[in-house]
C-alpha cells in the first residue's frame, strides 16, 4: 500500500466546542485495541468500498467498522463524504445487537456534521 492507493482520507468528527469524541475514546483504549482498530480503519481507507465481515451499512450515510478485541467487538461508526471517512462514534459492544443509544449518538453527530458542511 502506498499513499497513491488511499481511497479515503480519515478525519475525526469534531463537536461545536472542538472536541473529537472518537479520538478521545481511542486514546482511552489499551494499546492492543488501538492497534487492531487502526489496522481495520486503514483497511477501509485503502479498500473502500468494503462489506461484511469488516464493514456493515447501518442506514443512510452510516456504516460501522467491526473489530474483534479481547472484551467484545469494538465498533467505529462513520460516514463517507466524497473521499473522506468521518469517524463519528466508537464503543465496545458486548451484546448481539447494537444498543439504540449508540446509533442515536452517531446519527446526531452525522446530522451535526451535515448541517455544519
N, C-alpha and C positions, 0 to 999 in steps of 0.2 A: 504494500500500500504506500502510495506517495501523496503528497499534497494535491497533485492534479487529479487524484481519484476521489477526492472528497465530493460527495453529493449534497451534503447538508452541513452548514455551519451550526454549531451548537451554542445557545445562549441560555442564561437563566432568566426566568420571569422575574421582573423587578416590581415591587409594590410601589404605590404612590409615595411612600415615605423613603423609598430607596433600598429596602431590604430585599434580599434574594433568599426566599424560604428554602428552595431546594439545595442551594449551596450550603446554607446553614445546617440543614438536615444531613447532607452528605458528610460534612465535617464532623458531625457527632457520631458517625458510624465507626466501627472497628476497621482497621486497615484492610483486612480480608474482604469485607463487604464493599469498601470503596473500590478496591481493585476489580472485583467481579462486576460491579455496576459500571465502572469506567470502560471495561472491555466490551460489555454489551452495548453501551451507548455508542462506542466507537464503531462497533459492527453495524449499527443502524446508520451512523453518519456516513460510512463508506458504502453501504449496501442498499440504501433506500431505493425503492420501497421494499419492505420485508413483511412477512406474515408470521403465523404461528410456527414454532412454539415461542419465538422471541418477542414478537410484536403482535398485539391484538388491537383491533379497532373497537373503541367503546361507544362511539357515536360520531355525529358530525364534527369534524375538525379535532377529534380527541382520540389518541392512541395511548397504549401503555407498553413499556419495555418491562419484561418479566425476567428477573434474575434470581436464581436459586442461591440462598445464603443459609448458613447453618440453622438459623432460628425461624425460617419461613421462606417466603418469596418476597423479595424487595420489588416494589413497583415504582416506576417513574412514569407519571402521566405527562404527556406532551402534546403539542400541536405543531403543525408544519405551516410555515408562511413563506411561500416561494421556495428558496433554498436554505431556509433557516428552521432548525428544530428548537422550539422554545420549551424548556423544561418547566412545567407548571407546578407539579406536586410530587412528593415522594413519601413512601411509607412502607412498612413491612407488614405483609398480610399473613395472618396465621389461620384464617378460615378459608373455606372453599370459595365463598362469594365475596366480592369487593364490597366493603361497607359503603352504604349510600353517602355517608358524610364525606368520605374521601373523594368520591366522584363529584359531589357538590362543590367541594373546595376547588378542584381542578376546573370545573365549569365556571365558577365565579372568577377565577384568575384568567381563564380564557376570555370571558366577557370583558374584563378589565383591560386585557391586552388588546382586544379588538377595538374597544372604544378609544383607547389611547393612540391607536395607529392611525 
